[in-house]
């Protein structure tokens, strides 16, 4: 295998490990893009296609994964009931 293959693999592993340890959703698509670029390098595809695959795949996955969920409800709403709600009246004196 060539140097670029191992470079893409190292980049993918480092980004994936950092994303997992930091519990960061933002970096994970870039690990997927780097692994796709490593696969293209293993298939002896040119460097321009590798970089295009890295950028395009990472961007598409990032946009899809980072879409706001419509069913998401914040844990602490301003007008929620209970002692953990933001705002509202406090029962302590």
Secondary structure, 3 states (H helix, E strand, C coil): CCHHHHHHHHHHHHHHHHHHHHCCHHHHHHHHHHHHHHHHHHCCCCHHHHHHHHHHHHHHHHHHHCCCCCCCCCCCCCCCCCCCCCCCCCCCC
